[in-house]
Amino acid sequence: MSQFYQKHIILILFCFGIIFTGCAEQPKDEEITNDIGMKFRLVQPGKFMMGSTGNEKDRDTDEIQHEVVISKAFYMGVTEVTQARFKEVMGTNPSNWKGENLPVERVTWNEAKAFCEKLSEKDPNMTYRLPTEAEWEYACRAGTDTWCYWGNDLNHNMIDQYAFYKKNSGFQTNEVGQKKPNLWGLYDMSGNVWEWCSDWKGDYPTEKVTDPTGTPSGSFRIVRGGSWLSLPRDCRSANRNDYSPDDRNSNVGFRLVVLPAQ
C-alpha cells in the first residue's frame, strides 16, 4: 500500500475516533433519576434567540434579543426542588408553607448553591449546579419562540393549564408537577416559585454568544419564571427578575442542572 493511502486511512481513522469519542461522551438517557428520587430530563445542544422582540407584549428593556448557542447537552430538573429533597440533603427546611411536595422557598442563592455542592458530594458520579440564565431560558422555551412556552397567550386564556400564578395559586405555593409541562417535559417553568440562576444580573450582549454565564460580578442574582404571586406578564419565557443572593422570599426557590462528573 502506498504511503499516500496509508496516511489517508490513518487520518480517516483518527477523525472517526474523535467523532466516536465525542458521541460516547454525550448523555444518552432521556430521563434519569438520582439516588434521592429527583428526576432530570435531557436537554440537547442547540441555539435559540434569547430575550424578546421589540414588539413583544409586556417586554422589558433588559430583554435585548440575541442569538445563544448551547454547545453541550445537560439534564434539567423535571420540577423545582421540593422541601422533602432539600431537607434530606441539608437537614433543614426554611419554607413558609410546609409540605414534602411543595417547592422549597425562602432559600437564599447561597443556600441553593450549598445544596448543589452537598448533593454533588453525596453523588460523586454527578455534578449538580444552578442553571445559567441562558440554559434556563433555553430549557423553558423548549424550542418555542412565543410569549410563553405554550404559545402567544396574550389574553391569558391558557395560563391556568400551565402555571400557578396570582389568580389561581391561592396566594401560596402549590405541589410541583400539577400543571401541564412544556414540550421537553419540564413542569412549573412558569409560576409557583421564581427560580435562582447562577448568573449575576447584567446587560445582555447584542452579538451571538456561546454558553454565556453572565457578567463576572454584580450585586443581584437572576431569578426566572415568575411565581404564585406573579402577574401573567412575569411568567413570560423572556422575563427577568433579580434578588440579592442573601434574600429570603416565600416566592423564590430553584431547580437543578446535573451533568456526569468529569
Secondary structure, 3 states (H helix, E strand, C coil): CCHHHHHHHHHHHHHHHHHHHHHHHCCCCCEEECCCCCEEEEECCEEEEECECCCCCCCCCCCECEEEEECCCEEEECCCCEHHHHHHHHCCCCCCCCCCCCECCCCCHHHHHHHHHHHHHHCCCEEEECCCHHHHHHHHHCCCCCCECCECCCCCCCHHHHCCCCCCCCCCCCCCCCCCCCCCCCCCCCCCCEEEEEEECCCCCCCCEECCCCECCCCCEEEECCCCCCCHHHHCCCCCEEECCCCCCCCEECCCEEEECC
